[in-house]
Amino acid sequence: MIDVVTLGELLIDFTCVTQDADGYPTMVAHPGGAPANFLAALTKFGAKTALIGKVGNDTFGKLLTGTLRKTGIETRGLVVADDVFTTLAFVTLDETGNREFAFARKPGADTCITYDEIDLSLIDEAKVFHFGTLSLTDEPARATTYRVVEYAKAQGKLITFDPNLRKPLWKDLEAAKEQILWGLKQADVVKISDEEVEFLWGLGIEEGADYILNNFGVKLVFVTRGPEGCYFKNAVACGSEPSLRDIQVADTTGAGDIFGGSAVWKLLNLNKAPETVTAEELHDVVKFACTSAGLSTTRSGGISSVPEYDAVMKRMGD
């Protein structure tokens, strides 16, 4: 039995560590991709997970496949392509650790996955299906995502969604809005950022959470606010939890994904319908997720930065 399966990008994040006198960066490579980061948190805390995606038959694709296996993420849904290169992301950081992205993805392997390459047995085995919007930017991955989500819903899986907006990857931001809105209509649980709520509707976090719950059939929403923490709401509860304070931020890459994976892990342990989770339970879910995500920012990378469970619990008890 698989707890969570995802569909989406697996890529290399190149992160700037220094710059020369002319401003050219020296970069270090880390394994990443939002679905992989999300699963890395779940796997670290004990969930059984699998990723459906596509990489190139190249050095980076082989490294990424090895990293997933070492992490404990099932890889039989990973397609290896001879005709396209593994997607690369280049991340530069400001003095606070916040990121800007550039991508080598024209096309990247992740955008080229087709429905007939999907191992549907992974979805059959899973409790939860998770996806984001990077698989919706280009064809054939967009049409593949539509069909896979439809399949997962027909099998009665809990659907979780993270818009994970990366503006440089969209040819048209109106298309980005259209695809995010489609994703929201499919989901039971949504993790969305305050910046994405502003982008979609120009609303604040509480109004945005209400709008999502009332208009898309979503049962539980987490609105993350970066250093300000997270606001949550379902049919019976709402509230917020702060982010970690007094930490030395090195790199925020993957922190939102790690928040999402950590939150879904806690929800799995509750074994309740998301619309019925109480305020007390949600405060615990979000505190754990905020702590996990916060600790991840003290280290570089996404997959490699997920903290140990004992470290999260210790920090929550401090």
N, C-alpha and C positions, 0 to 999 in steps of 0.2 A: 504494500500500500504506500502511495506517495501522498504526502501532506499538501505540497504546493508545486505546481508546474507553471513555468512562465514561457511566453513566446517573446522573442525580441533580440536585441543587439548584444553581441559579445565582442569587445573591442579592446584596443590598447589605448590607455590614457598616457600621453606624454606630458609631464608636468614640468614647468620651468623651475629650476632651482637657483640659477644665477644668470646674470647677463654680462656680456663683454662690454667693452668701452663703446661699441657701436650699437648696442642694444640687442644684439642677437642672443637668444637664450641657449643655455645649456640645459638639456632636458633629461629627466629620468622616466623610464617606462614602467607603468603599472597595469595589471590586468583590470578590466572594468567593463562598463556597460550597465545601465540602470537595472535591467532584470537580473543580471549576474550579481551585482552588489546586493540587491534585495534578497536573493536566495542565499547569499553568503551569510547574512545575518541569521536567517531562519536555520540554516544548517549548523552554524556555530552553536546555536542554542538547543539543538537536538532534533530538529524537524528533518524529515526525508523529503528531498527536493529533486527537481529535474528541470533542465533548460532545453527548450526547443529553439534552434537558431542555426545560423550558417556562418562559417568562417572560410577563409581561403586555405588552399593546400600550400601553405608557405610557413616561414619560420614563426611568425606571430600566431597564426592559427594553431600550429602545433603546441606552442607555449601555452596558449589559452586553454586548449583542451586538457593539457596536463595539469594546469592550475585548478580547473573545475574538478578533475578527478581527485587531486590532492585535497581539495576543500571538502569533498564528499558529495558534490552535486552530480547527479546522474547525467551522463553524456550521450546516451544512446539516441537522443533526439537531435544531436548536433550533426549537421550536414557539412561535409568538407568539399569545397568546390575547386576545380582546377582552372576555371576561366575567369575568376574574379579574386581580388585581393582582400584580405582581412581589413576591416574598417579601422582607421586610426583617428584619434581625437587629440588635439593639441591644446593643453590647458595652461593658461598663464594666470598668475595669482597677483592680487594687489597686496598692500602691506597688512591687510586684515585677514588674508587667506581666501578671499572671495575670488571667483573664477570668471574667466572669459574663454569661450570655446572657438576653435577652428577645426574643421573636419576634412580628412582625405576619404571621400565617400561619393565618387562620381563614376560608376557606382561603387559601393562597398558590398562585401559579401552578404551582409545582413539584409540589404534591401532586395536581394535577388532570390529569396526563398519562395518556393511555390507550394501550393497546397498538396500536390502529390508527393512532396518530400516530407510531409508532416507525419510523425509517428503518433497516430491518434490513440494508441494504447496507453500512452503516458497520461493523456487526459482522462481516459476511462478509469485509470487507477487512482487519480488524484481527488482530494477533497476540494481544493481551491485552484482556480485558474487566474493568473495575473498577467496583465499586459500594460503597455504604455503607448505613447504616440510616435516614437521613433520608427516603429514598424509601419506607421501610417503615412510617412512622408512621400514614399515612392512606390511605384509598381515594380514587380508583382507582389511585393511584401504587403501592400495595403489590402489587395483583394484576398490574399492568403489570410491575413489577420481577421478580416470580416468573416470568412468562412470558419476559421478556427474558433472564434468567439461564439458564433452561432452554434457550432457543435458542442462547445462546453456548456452553453446555456441549456441546450436540448438534453444534455446528460444530467442536468440538475446541479451543476457545480456552483459553488460560491464564487462570484466574479469580483476581483479587486482590480482597481485601475489607478494609475498615476500618470497624469498628463505629461509631466517631465518635459515642459516646453523648452526647446532649443531653437531659438529664432533663426540662427544661421543655416539650419537644415531645411527651412521651408522657402520655397520659391515665392510663396504668396501667404501673408499672415492671415488673410481671410480664409484660406484653405486650412490653415492651422486651427483657427477657431472652429470651422466646420467639423474637422476630424476630432477635436477634443470634445465637442458637444455630442458627436456620435458615441464616443467612448463613455461619456457620462451616462448615456441612455442604456448602456449595457450593464452597468456596474451595480453591485450590492454595497461595496465598501470603496470609498474614494479617499485617497491621500492627495491633496492639492495644496499648492503654496499660495500665500497671500498675493504674490505678484501675478500668479496665474488667474486668481479671482479678479484682480484689477484688470488684467488684460482682456478677460472675457466679457465682463459686465460693468466694470468701473465701480464695483461694490466693496465695502469693507468686509472684514472676516465674518462677522456674525450674520450680516445680511446675505453674504455669499453662501454661507452654510445653509441658511434657511432656503435660499433660492434653489440650491442643489437638491435638498431633501424634498422640496415641494413640487419640483418640475421634472425630475428625471427618474424617479423611482428608486433612488439611492436610499439605503437603509441606515448608513453610518458614514459620516464625513469627518476627516481630520484636515484642518487647515493649518499647515505649518507656517511659522513666522520667523524662520532663521533664528537669530539670537534672542528673539522674544518668546520662543516656545511654540505652543500649539493650542489651538482652539478645537474642540470636538463637539459633535452634536448628533443625536439620533432621536427617535420618537419619544423617549422617556427621560432624556438627560442632556445637559450641556455643561460646558465648563472649559477651563484652560489649565495648562501646566507650564511653568517657566522652563527655559533652557538652562543648561548647566552654567554656573558662574565660576569665576576664578579658575579658568582653564587657559592654557596657552595654545591658541589655535594655530596649527601648522598648515592645514589643507582641508577645505570643506568638501572636496570631491567625494561624492557618494553618500554624504551625510543624510540627505533626504531619502535615498533608497534604503539606507540602513535603518532609519526611523521606520519606514514602511514595513520592512521585513520584521523588525522587532515588534511592531504593533500587531502584525498578523500572527506572529508566533504566540503572543499573549492571548489573542482572540481564540486561536485554536485550542489553547489550554482551557479556556472558559467553556468551550463547547456549547455555546448559546447562539441563537439567531442574533445577528448584529443589531437589530432594532430593539432587542430586549435587554441589552447590556446596561447595567445600572450606572448611575453617576459615580459611585464608589469604585466600581470595577473599571470604569473608563479612566478615572484619575490614575489608577494603578497601571493600566495599559499605557497611558500616555507618559506617565513619569518614567516608566521603564524605557520606552522608546526614545524619549528626549535624552535620557541619561546615556543610553547606548549610542545614539547619534552624536551627542556631545563628546563623548570619549573618543569616538572615531576621528574627530577633527584634530586630535592631538598627534595623529600619525598621518603619513602620506598615503595616498591611494584610496581605492574603494574596497575591493574584495579583501585586500590585505590589512585594512584598518579596523575591521570589526573587533570590538573588545571581547574579552572572555566574560562568560556569564558571571563568574565570581567577582570580577572587577566592577561590573554594572551593579550587582547587589550591594557590594561594599560601599560604592559611591552613593547609592540610594539611602543607605543607612547612616551616612555621615551627617 
